[in-house]
Amino acid sequence: MEDRSVVDVGDVRLAYRAWGDAFGSPVVLLHGLGGSAGDWEAAGTLLGQEWRVYALDLRGHGESDWPDAYDLELMAEDVAGFLDELELDRVGLVGHGMGGAVARLLAQEHADRVERLVLVETPAPFPGDPGPAGAPEGPVDYDEHAVPAVRDQLADPGPEAADGLGEIVAPTLIITGGPESAMEQHRQADVAALVPDCRLITVPGGHRPHETRADQVAGHITEFFTS
């Protein structure tokens, strides 16, 4: 069964979905740019068989507030505030695309809050093409002002972004989408080499394997969290 709720974090109201036993170990899922918590529905339902799973709508996306101020640091602090409001001490943290970049920042800045980290098709923190923006045809469910602001930051994150990889102490799993993905795959091995405790796997399925191969991604996450 899926639960839906909202929580106020500072001046921003964040919407989220939850699956699984309310007393289970917590896992937090973060979506990509232009996405929403709904992107994790299939994988979140499967993960909810083992964990208490929370999928957020990050600021400017879905049913969360659209405050006209967007960058990865603000989003990371939103997530830290979400953990505080729900009294979640340490969590398994999973992010796709932009959400992976947010999760990576949280693991660097709030290492005591992240038990394990999973990055799904997440742009490497090096200058270059950040990959698909997630802009479907027709009406969109996100603030269009968020896209250029965050894409510019992902494309040119600054030299300190790569330096921060060595500060991640949580065991980390990187999941890539293989040759079907439009994101630069070779840079993922560079990231894995810089994170102290990191493994890299490929789940062929393009840039959104958590949707196209939800069962495989959920299985790899569960195996990683229990290893």
C-alpha positions as CSV (number, residue, x, y, z in Angstrom):
1,M,0.0,0.0,0.0
2,E,1.2,3.5,-0.9
3,D,1.0,6.4,1.5
4,R,1.1,10.0,0.4
5,S,1.8,13.0,2.6
6,V,3.6,16.4,2.9
7,V,6.1,17.9,5.3
8,D,7.3,21.4,5.8
9,V,11.0,21.8,5.6
10,G,11.9,25.4,6.3
11,D,10.0,27.5,3.8
12,V,9.4,24.6,1.4
13,R,6.6,22.1,1.6
14,L,7.8,18.7,0.3
15,A,5.4,16.0,-0.9
16,Y,6.4,12.3,-0.6
17,R,5.2,8.8,-1.2
18,A,5.9,5.9,1.1
19,W,5.8,2.1,0.9
20,G,6.4,-0.7,3.3
21,D,6.2,-1.4,7.0
22,A,6.3,1.9,9.0
23,F,8.8,0.3,11.4
24,G,11.1,-1.0,8.7
25,S,14.6,0.4,8.1
26,P,14.3,3.6,6.1
27,V,15.3,4.0,2.4
28,V,14.9,7.4,0.7
29,L,14.5,7.7,-3.1
30,L,15.3,10.8,-5.1
31,H,14.1,11.4,-8.7
32,G,15.8,13.0,-11.7
33,L,15.5,16.4,-13.2
34,G,12.0,16.9,-14.5
35,G,10.7,13.8,-12.7
36,S,8.8,13.1,-9.5
37,A,8.4,10.6,-6.8
38,G,6.1,8.7,-9.1
39,D,9.1,7.7,-11.2
40,W,10.0,5.3,-8.4
41,E,6.5,3.7,-8.0
42,A,7.5,0.3,-9.5
43,A,10.9,0.0,-7.8
44,G,9.6,1.6,-4.6
45,T,6.7,-0.9,-4.3
46,L,9.2,-3.8,-4.7
47,L,11.7,-2.2,-2.2
48,G,8.8,-1.7,0.2
49,Q,8.7,-5.5,0.7
50,E,11.9,-5.2,2.6
51,W,12.2,-1.6,3.8
52,R,10.3,1.5,4.7
53,V,10.6,3.5,1.5
54,Y,10.2,7.2,1.0
55,A,10.2,8.8,-2.4
56,L,10.3,12.6,-2.4
57,D,9.2,15.2,-4.9
58,L,12.2,17.5,-4.8
59,R,11.6,21.3,-4.8
60,G,10.1,22.5,-8.0
61,H,8.9,19.1,-8.9
62,G,5.6,17.3,-8.6
63,E,3.4,18.2,-5.7
64,S,6.2,19.9,-3.7
65,D,6.5,23.7,-3.6
66,W,8.0,25.6,-6.6
67,P,10.0,28.3,-4.9
68,D,11.9,29.8,-7.9
69,A,15.3,29.1,-6.2
70,Y,17.1,26.0,-7.4
71,D,20.4,24.4,-7.0
72,L,21.8,21.0,-5.9
73,E,22.9,22.4,-2.5
74,L,19.4,23.7,-1.7
75,M,17.9,20.3,-2.6
76,A,20.4,18.5,-0.5
77,E,19.5,20.6,2.5
78,D,15.8,20.0,1.8
79,V,16.5,16.3,2.0
80,A,18.4,16.7,5.3
81,G,15.5,18.7,6.7
82,F,13.1,16.0,5.5
83,L,15.2,13.4,7.5
84,D,15.0,15.7,10.5
85,E,11.2,16.2,10.3
86,L,10.5,12.5,10.0
87,E,13.1,11.7,12.7
88,L,15.1,9.4,10.4
89,D,18.6,9.1,11.8
90,R,20.4,7.1,9.1
91,V,19.0,6.0,5.8
92,G,19.8,4.1,2.7
93,L,19.8,6.8,0.1
94,V,19.1,6.2,-3.6
95,G,19.1,8.9,-6.4
96,H,18.5,8.9,-10.1
97,G,20.1,11.5,-12.4
98,M,19.9,14.9,-10.6
99,G,18.6,13.1,-7.5
100,G,21.8,11.1,-7.5
101,A,23.8,14.3,-7.5
102,V,21.7,15.6,-4.6
103,A,22.3,12.3,-2.8
104,R,26.0,12.5,-3.4
105,L,26.1,15.9,-1.9
106,L,24.2,14.8,1.2
107,A,26.5,11.9,1.6
108,Q,29.5,14.3,1.6
109,E,28.0,17.0,3.8
110,H,26.0,14.8,6.2
111,A,28.0,11.6,6.2
112,D,26.4,10.6,9.6
113,R,22.9,10.4,8.0
114,V,23.7,8.1,5.0
115,E,24.1,4.4,5.8
116,R,24.6,3.3,2.1
117,L,24.4,5.3,-1.1
118,V,23.1,4.2,-4.5
119,L,23.6,6.4,-7.6
120,V,21.5,5.4,-10.6
121,E,22.5,6.9,-14.0
122,T,23.9,9.9,-12.2
123,P,25.9,12.5,-14.0
124,A,29.6,12.4,-13.0
125,P,30.8,15.6,-11.2
126,F,33.0,16.6,-14.1
127,P,32.4,19.2,-16.9
128,G,30.4,17.7,-19.8
129,D,27.0,16.7,-21.0
130,P,24.8,16.0,-18.0
131,G,22.5,13.7,-20.0
132,P,18.7,13.8,-20.6
133,A,16.7,16.5,-18.8
134,G,13.5,14.6,-18.7
135,A,11.2,17.0,-20.6
136,P,8.3,15.0,-22.0
137,E,6.0,16.5,-24.6
138,G,2.8,18.2,-23.5
139,P,2.1,19.6,-20.0
140,V,4.9,19.2,-17.4
141,D,4.8,18.5,-13.7
142,Y,7.7,20.7,-12.7
143,D,8.9,24.3,-12.7
144,E,10.5,24.9,-16.0
145,H,12.8,27.4,-14.3
146,A,14.4,24.6,-12.4
147,V,15.7,22.9,-15.6
148,P,18.3,25.4,-16.9
149,A,19.5,26.2,-13.4
150,V,20.2,22.6,-12.4
151,R,21.4,21.5,-15.9
152,D,24.0,24.3,-15.9
153,Q,25.3,23.2,-12.5
154,L,25.4,19.5,-13.6
155,A,27.2,20.5,-16.8
156,D,29.8,22.6,-15.0
157,P,29.9,21.6,-11.3
158,G,33.3,23.2,-10.5
159,P,36.5,21.5,-9.4
160,E,35.4,21.0,-5.8
161,A,32.6,18.7,-6.9
162,A,35.1,15.9,-8.0
163,D,37.2,16.6,-4.9
164,G,34.2,15.8,-2.7
165,L,34.0,12.2,-4.0
166,G,36.8,11.2,-1.7
167,E,34.8,12.5,1.3
168,I,32.0,9.9,0.8
169,V,32.4,7.4,3.6
170,A,29.2,5.4,2.9
171,P,29.5,2.2,0.9
172,T,28.4,3.2,-2.6
173,L,26.8,1.4,-5.5
174,I,26.7,3.0,-9.0
175,I,24.2,1.6,-11.4
176,T,24.6,2.5,-15.1
177,G,22.1,2.0,-17.9
178,G,24.5,0.6,-20.4
179,P,24.9,1.5,-24.1
180,E,21.2,2.4,-24.4
181,S,21.8,5.4,-22.2
182,A,22.5,8.8,-23.7
183,M,24.6,9.7,-20.6
184,E,28.4,9.4,-20.8
185,Q,29.0,5.9,-19.4
186,H,32.8,5.9,-19.3
187,R,32.8,8.7,-16.7
188,Q,31.1,6.4,-14.2
189,A,34.2,4.3,-13.8
190,D,36.1,7.5,-13.0
191,V,33.6,8.3,-10.3
192,A,33.8,4.8,-8.9
193,A,37.6,5.0,-8.7
194,L,37.4,8.2,-6.6
195,V,34.8,7.1,-4.1
196,P,36.6,5.1,-1.3
197,D,34.2,2.2,-1.0
198,C,32.4,1.9,-4.3
199,R,31.2,-0.8,-6.7
200,L,29.9,-0.3,-10.3
201,I,27.3,-2.4,-12.1
202,T,25.3,-2.1,-15.3
203,V,21.6,-2.8,-15.7
204,P,20.9,-2.5,-19.5
205,G,17.8,-0.4,-19.8
206,G,18.9,3.1,-20.8
207,H,18.9,6.2,-18.7
208,R,15.9,5.1,-16.6
209,P,16.6,1.5,-15.5
210,H,14.7,2.0,-12.3
211,E,11.6,2.2,-14.5
212,T,12.5,0.0,-17.5
213,R,14.1,-2.7,-15.3
214,A,12.5,-2.0,-11.9
215,D,12.7,-5.5,-10.7
216,Q,16.5,-5.8,-11.4
217,V,17.3,-2.4,-9.9
218,A,15.3,-3.1,-6.8
219,G,17.0,-6.5,-6.5
220,H,20.5,-5.0,-6.8
221,I,19.6,-2.3,-4.2
222,T,18.3,-4.9,-1.8
223,E,21.3,-7.1,-2.2
224,F,23.6,-4.1,-1.7
225,F,21.8,-2.9,1.4
226,T,22.0,-6.4,3.0
227,S,25.5,-7.3,2.0
